[in-house]
Amino acid sequence: MNGGDSNQQQQQQMQQQWVAMQQYQQQWMAMQYPVMAMQQQMMYNQHYVPYYPQHQPHPHHTQPHPPKPTNQIQSSGEDNKTIWIGDLQQWMDEGYLHACFSQTGEVVSVKIIRNKQTGQSERYGFVEFNTHLAAENVLQSYNGTMMPNADQPFRLNWAAFSTGDRRPEAGSDLSIFVGDLATDVTDALLHDTFASKYPSVKGAKVVVDSNTGRSKGYGFVRFGDENDKSRAMTEMNGVYCSSRPMRIGVATPKKPSPQQLYSSQAMVLSGGYASNGAGPVGHSDSDSSNTTVFVGGLDSDVTDEQLRESFTPYGEVVSVKIPAGKGCGFVQFANRSNAEDAIQRLNGTVIGKQTVRLSWGRNLGNKQNGAYYGRQGYNGYGYAGAANGPSSNGQGNHQQPVS
C-alpha cells in the first residue's frame, strides 16, 4: 500500500469517527434541549459538512466557515490544564460544554461563570482537562470550528489561571484599572473589547456590588505581556465600551499597605505639603470614622460634578469640594468602606487629563484636627492653613501629596 492510499484510508477513518461524534452529540442535544434542537436542525445540517484538507487530517482542524478569532492563542505554562471558552449563549450549560469535549475522554471539570444575583450566565466559562497536553490539543483542534447545534464557532484560549488555583489579585503588575464602565458591561464584553486589540489579554473582571449584583462601574483587565499593558494604558483611555468611554488607570493592590498609602506622610513641611492633605499625619488610616478622601494632582479643569461622578460608583457621596487653584479636591462618603474602596481603586487613575493620587483626608468629626492645622477652611474639608502660617485666610500653607 503506497503512502497516498494510507493517507486516504486514515482520512476515511477520521471522517467516520467525526460523523459518529456528531451523531452522538446531536442525539444528546435533542434529549437535553428538544425545542432548541428542532429549531436549529436545518442550521446544524448546513454547518456540519465534513471537510478535510490534505495537510490537516484531524477533523477538528478544519474551518470551512468562520475564521478563527482574531486574538491569537497565548502560550501557557506546562502546569496549566484549563482553557477559557467565551461567547456562550444563555442556554449553554455545563452539560452542553461537557458533551462538546466528551470524546477526548480528558474532561475533569466544567464551570460556567454566572451572575451571583441573577444566576444567568456571564457568557464564558472554564474547562479543565486531565493534562496540559490534552488541553493544548483541544485548544488547537477545536478553536474556530463550529459548536454543536449553534450558529457560532468555538472561541477558546488558555485560562489565565487553572480552575483549582487561586485567582490573581486585581492589582497584579500586569493588570490595569478600567473605570466609568456602563452598567451593561459584562466580564465577557470587557474582555472582548481589549482582547480584540491586545492578544495577550488573560482575563477581565467587572466588579459588582455583593448585595445588589449591580456593576460598580469599574473593573480590571489582566495582560500576559508588559508591552500590551503599557499600550492599553494610553491607547484605550477614552475608548468606548458599550455606551461610555473608559477611564484607564493603574491597578492598585486590593489592600494597599499603610506604607503605600502614607509613604510620604512622614512629616509636614512648613509651607510645603503632606501626602494625606489633611489631618494629623498618620492618624487617618486608623480612624474608623473617617470617610473623607483627599484627591491630589487634580486637573484644574475638573468640576465638582465631574469629580463626584468619578467617585459615585464606589458608594454614596455626601459632599465634594475642589478648592480653587489648588490642584486638589476632597470627597466625603457616607461610610468608611466606600471611601476605602475608592482609595484602593482610583489611586493612580486618570481623572480629567491628569493622574490623581488619593489618600485619607481629615476626619471632619475630629475637632483636634482643626487645632493641629489651625483654621478649618473650605467647609471643613481639612484643607486649611498651618497654625503659624503666613496667611490668615486659611490659604497659607496647604497640604498636598509629595510627588
Secondary structure, 3 states (H helix, E strand, C coil): CCHHHHHHHHHHHHHHHHHHHHHHHHHHHHHHCHHHHHHCHHHHHHHCCCCCCCCCCCHHHCCCCCCCCCCCCCCCCCCCCEEEEECCCCCCCHHHHHHHHHHHCCEEEEEEEECCCCCCEEEEEEEEECCHHHHHHHHHHHCCCECCCCCCECCEEECCCCCCCCCCCCCCCCEEEEECCCCCCCHHHHHHHHHCCCCCEEEEEEEECCCCCCEEEEEEEEECCHHHHHHHHHHCCCCEECCEECEEEECCCCCCCHHHHCCCCCCCCCCCCCCCCCCCCCCHHHCCCCCEEEEECCCCCCCHHHHHHHHHHHCCEEEEECCCCCCEEEEEECCHHHHHHHHHHHCCEEECCEECEEEECCCCCCCHHHHHHCCCCCCCCCCCCCCCCCCCCCCCCCCCCCC
